[in-house]
Amino acid sequence: DTKSKNNRTSMSVADIETFRVVPISVQLDPSYTVSMLHGHADHVSDKPRVIRDEIIHRAVVLVALLLLQSLSSSILERYKFLLTEHVTVALFLTMLVGAGGNAGNQSSVQVIRGLATGHVGLSQWRRLVSREFFIGVMLAAIMGIIGFCRVWWLSSGLDPKAAMGIILSLMMIVATSTVLGALLPLLLCSCGFDPAHSAPMIQVVMDILGVFITCLTCTLLLYGFG
């Protein structure tokens, strides 16, 4: 009985050592999530970076995103004729790319939370994309209705084709950003990067794609396919 009791005691100690409680602050650390996915969470430190390293880490990401975001200026330059002749389209660009960034961030945050808690894994990406695609289509329909009211009721004298281009662009931007917002954290994790970077990254990506989708859609509707 004494030997059995000692075995149970040692087993309990082993269980506690193996299944130790990880602080929630560490669980939500993207580096912990990456290590969990690759099976070596034991080596993750719960100590925060020193200020110098944190500044360098963030600065590198911000500079890279700044350079990437400059692509939107090239797109605007390419479609200068559209924005000059139809100024209202340019006025709605902020609303359109903002909606895309917001929708993408919603998906991104959900996936990052799922990765941190273990409810989402890299092997589930197909199911996740299907789910987010359906959600994106539904959100696009809702935002399309709201966008229709905003464009038609609050913008008098707007070219009907331009208005239709703005509404269609809004719907495509929201649907696209919802799916990309879910994919980016998984992509970063699979490459060994912090999935938290997907939040600012989806904003920049949708700034570029939003401008391109809006300019292309309005150009096709206003000037045709020629």
C-alpha positions, 0 to 999 in steps of 0.5 A: 500500500505504501509503495502504491501510494508513493507511485500515485504521488510520483505520478501526480508530480509527473503529471503536474510537471508535464501539464503545467499551467501556462499563464494566459499572458504567455498563451496569448503571446504569438511566439508561444503559439508558433512554438506550440504549433511546431511542438517546442513550447517548452523553450518559449520564455515568458519574459518580455523583450527588452525595450531596445529589441522590441523597438527594433522588432516593431520598426522592421515590421513597420518599415516593411509595411510602409514600403509595401503600402507605397504600392497604392500610390502607384495604383492611384497614379495609374488610374489618375484619369478616373479619379480626376473625372469622377472625384466622388470615387476618390472621396469614397476610397477611404470608406472602402479601404477602411471597411476592408481593413476592419473586416480583415482584422475581425477575421485575423483576431478570431484566428489568432485567438484560436491559435493561442487557445488551441482551437485552430490548427494549421491542418484546418485551413481548408475548413477555416477558409470555407467558413470565412468565405461564407461569412465574408459573402454574408458580410459583403451583402450586408455592407452592400445594402448599407453602402447602397443607402450611403451612396444613393441617399447621401450623395446627390448628382452621382453618376449611377455607374460610379455609384454601382462601381462603389457598391460592388467594390465595397462588397468585393473588398469585404469578402476578400478581406474576410478570407485573407484576414483568416489566412494571413495568421496561418501563413505567418505561423507556417513560416515561423513568424508571429501571427500577430503581425497579420493585424497590421499586415491585413490593413496594408494589404487591403489598402492596396487591394481596396484601391485596386479593386475600386479603381478597376471596377469603376473603370470597367463600369464607366469606360467599358472593357476597351 
